[in-house]
Amino acid sequence: MEIVFIRHGQTDLNKFGRIQGSSVNLSLNKEGREYAEEAAKNFDPSEFDAVYVSPLDRAVETAEIFTKGQKKLIPDDRLLEFDYGEWDGELLTEMKKKHPDAIDPWGKVAKNYVDYAPNGETHEELNKRCGDFLDEMYKKYPDGKVLVVAHGTLIRMMAAHYLTHGDISGFDTIANCGLVKFSVRENIARMIYYNRILA
């Protein structure tokens, strides 16, 4: 199986440095839409056997742009972005001031953020739903090609599930409209590229 992930285009929360989890459902902003359209010119959706997408608007809109009306989009709730609980929509810089121990050295929300956002999802919970999704894809398309349009933290965990048993600390968030590709054979995954930019 080959599986390619695309992160959605830019939204205003991305632009202004706010945390954007599953409870925030914004559409792409003007720059995000224009950039996605430019990147999609260099993307061929025809090679994929199936296209799965997070149900959130920013992912669906990005998927529509990249697939150019050629493919049916299959929404899957397991592809929703990480649920940051009480931190959703907050400025990352403010959270760093209030809880510096919950932001990692690269400025990303760390695993222990749930100490301050008790309703947030844990990394273990995210890893489980990513694993459930990936296992199902391999069963359905062992020799196929799957496209997934989703979110930054979720895609980090997809990579971590394959390579580091769910530890996302070694993976940066890919750029808006960035691509990640894995090849999977006999349940062994190899990363082909990470954060490929098309525009």
GISUL-V314897 format. One record per backbone hydrogen bond with DSSP energy under -0.5 kcal/mol. CO is the residue of the C=O (numbers start at 1). NH is the residue of the N-H. E is the energy in kcal/mol with one decimal. If there is no record, write none. Layout:
# GISUL-V314897
{{CO:NH:E} {CO:NH:E}}
This chain:
# GISUL-V314897
{{1:184:-3.5} {2:146:-2.9} {3:182:-2.4} {4:148:-2.9} {5:180:-2.1} {6:150:-2.5} {7:177:-1.1} {8:177:-0.8} {10:29:-2.1} {11:15:-2.3} {12:16:-2.1} {13:18:-2.7} {14:17:-1.4} {17:92:-2.5} {19:21:-0.6} {19:89:-2.8} {21:24:-1.2} {23:25:-0.6} {26:58:-0.7} {29:33:-2.6} {30:34:-2.4} {31:35:-2.6} {32:36:-2.2} {33:37:-2.3} {34:38:-1.9} {35:39:-2.9} {36:40:-2.6} {37:41:-0.7} {38:41:-0.8} {39:42:-1.8} {40:43:-1.7} {43:45:-0.7} {44:47:-0.7} {45:48:-1.6} {50:147:-2.5} {51:74:-2.6} {52:149:-2.2} {53:76:-1.9} {56:59:-1.0} {56:60:-2.3} {57:61:-2.8} {58:9:-0.6} {58:62:-1.3} {59:63:-2.7} {60:64:-2.5} {61:65:-1.8} {62:66:-2.5} {63:67:-2.5} {64:68:-1.1} {64:69:-0.6} {67:70:-2.5} {72:51:-0.6} {73:75:-0.7} {74:53:-2.3} {76:79:-2.0} {77:80:-1.6} {82:22:-1.2} {82:84:-0.9} {83:121:-3.7} {84:87:-2.2} {85:88:-1.6} {87:90:-2.2} {90:19:-3.2} {91:95:-2.0} {92:96:-2.1} {93:97:-1.6} {94:98:-2.4} {95:99:-3.0} {99:102:-2.2} {100:103:-1.2} {102:110:-2.9} {104:107:-2.4} {108:104:-3.3} {110:113:-1.9} {111:114:-0.8} {112:115:-2.2} {113:116:-2.3} {113:117:-0.9} {117:120:-2.6} {122:126:-2.1} {123:127:-2.8} {124:128:-1.9} {125:129:-1.9} {126:130:-2.3} {127:131:-2.6} {128:132:-2.5} {129:133:-2.0} {130:134:-2.7} {131:135:-2.6} {132:136:-1.8} {133:137:-2.3} {134:138:-2.1} {135:139:-1.9} {136:140:-2.3} {137:141:-2.9} {141:144:-1.5} {144:2:-2.6} {145:49:-2.8} {145:50:-1.2} {146:4:-2.7} {147:52:-3.0} {148:6:-2.6} {148:150:-0.6} {149:54:-2.2} {150:8:-1.9} {151:155:-2.5} {152:156:-2.0} {153:157:-2.1} {154:158:-2.1} {155:159:-2.1} {156:160:-2.4} {157:161:-3.0} {158:162:-1.6} {159:163:-2.4} {160:164:-2.5} {160:166:-2.0} {164:167:-1.2} {166:168:-0.9} {167:170:-0.6} {168:171:-2.1} {175:178:-2.7} {178:7:-2.1} {179:195:-0.8} {179:196:-2.6} {180:5:-3.1} {181:192:-2.9} {181:193:-1.3} {182:3:-2.5} {183:190:-2.6} {185:188:-2.2} {187:189:-0.5} {188:185:-2.4} {190:183:-2.4} {193:181:-2.3} {196:179:-1.8}}
